[in-house]
Amino acid sequence: MTGAGRGVGLSIATLFAASGATVVAVDVDEDVLSAAAAGIGAIAVGADVSDRTQVDHVVAVAVEHTGRVDVLVNNAGILRDRRVWKLTAEDWNAVLGVHLTGAFHFTQACIPSFRAQHHGRIVNVTSYTGLHGNVGQANYAAAKAGIIGFTKTVAKELAVFGVTVNAISPNADTRMIASIPDGIRAQTEAGIPLGRFGDPDEMAAAVAFLASTEAGYITGAVLPVDGGLAM
């Protein structure tokens, strides 16, 4: 479970831990992660998901503790918002490195376990912005659009091993939303058919469903968990 130190990632990790799963929680902010993981009984492993060596270490820790990997949730993300003519190569590479390359690294690192047990669940986190764009977020939009294509391709490739690969497109009330000025927030909320931002726990419930036995015949899907925003 990447990006598990706070927000949606922490809600997902909390729900899985409460359901009896052994959760390996990953975040680049080790101080925040340690406190969060201790509170829910998860195993904390600090890592930069864009660094393959660190990713391989996380997966090795998971296998060491449990003997297998059943569910991978690629949720880690950062923002480096600037209009495209102001974006630096560092801004671009940092955002794609965490969102898209991070998802690739963890997926590839977990495939040996999935193939060996002929079972697995991968849930990636994309965004409405990946399909529709947003001013000042060319890097973020490209990364999230890439995750959609990555999800569908890997779903086709791993189906033969009994592995499902899906994504959610969330719209949750997190720190990012809290930082929006009140007037813009109200305007944005007015455009959501259900009239509000979602709770992170509602995002976690969607991930838990896609990871469940009941969702075993769903793969390659992008599930909007956004109050109808994508309609």
Secondary structure, 3 states (H helix, E strand, C coil): CECCCCHHHHHHHHHHHHCCCCCEEEECCHHHHHHHHHHHCCEEEECCCCCHHHHHHHHHHHHHHHCCCCEEEECCCCCCCECHHHCCHHHHHHHHHHHHHHHHHHHHHHHHHHHHHCCEEEEEECCHHHHHCCCCEHHHHHHHHHHHHHHHHHHHHHHHHCEEEEEEEECECCHHHHCCCHHHHHHHHHCCCCCCCECHHHHHHHHHHHCCHHHCCCCCCEEEECCCCCC
